[in-house]
Amino acid sequence: MGEVKEQILRTQEEVEKALRALENLAASAEETTASAQEVSSAIEEQTASIEELKRSADDLKGVVESLRNIVSRFKL
């Protein structure tokens, strides 16, 4: 009977060890997910900034074209 008890205890230890490893893996997965979400948010912010810069550049392009037309009237 002592051998059976020893085997049960070893099995319990192995199960507990496997559970700890799974808990560590789950924690790592959560950290990775959080990091990925942060990266995604940063990319979204950068995309919005780039779009705003493009709108500003387009506006400036329109101003430049208007100014060129006005200046062209005064050329000799």
VENBELQUI-V60624 format. One record per residue. N is the residue number from 1. SS is DSSP state (H for helix, E for strand, C for the rest). OMEGA is omega in radians with two decimals (* if undefined). NEAR is the number of other ideal C-beta (glycine too) atoms within 8 Angstrom. Layout:
n = (N	N)
ss = (SS	SS)
omega = (OMEGA	OMEGA)
near = (NEAR	NEAR)
This chain:
n = (1	2	3	4	5	6	7	8	9	10	11	12	13	14	15	16	17	18	19	20	21	22	23	24	25	26	27	28	29	30	31	32	33	34	35	36	37	38	39	40	41	42	43	44	45	46	47	48	49	50	51	52	53	54	55	56	57	58	59	60	61	62	63	64	65	66	67	68	69	70	71	72	73	74	75	76)
ss = (C	H	H	H	H	H	H	H	H	H	H	H	H	H	H	H	H	H	H	H	H	H	H	H	H	H	H	H	H	H	H	H	H	H	H	H	H	H	H	H	H	H	H	H	H	H	H	H	H	H	H	H	H	H	H	H	H	H	H	H	H	H	H	H	H	H	H	H	H	H	H	H	C	C	C	C)
omega = (3.14	3.12	-3.14	3.13	3.10	3.14	3.11	3.13	3.10	3.13	3.11	3.12	3.14	3.11	3.13	3.11	3.12	3.12	3.09	3.12	3.11	3.09	3.09	3.12	3.12	3.11	3.11	3.12	3.11	3.11	3.13	3.11	3.13	3.12	3.13	3.11	3.09	3.11	3.13	3.12	3.13	3.12	3.11	3.11	3.13	3.12	3.11	3.12	3.13	3.11	3.11	3.09	3.11	3.10	3.12	3.12	3.10	3.09	3.13	3.11	3.10	3.11	3.13	3.13	3.11	3.13	3.10	3.12	-3.14	-3.12	-3.12	3.10	-3.06	-3.14	-3.14	*)
near = (4	5	6	7	8	8	8	8	8	8	8	8	8	8	8	8	8	8	8	8	8	8	8	8	8	8	8	8	8	8	8	8	8	8	8	8	8	8	8	8	8	8	8	8	8	8	8	8	8	8	8	8	8	8	8	8	8	8	8	8	8	8	8	8	8	8	8	8	8	8	8	7	6	5	5	1)
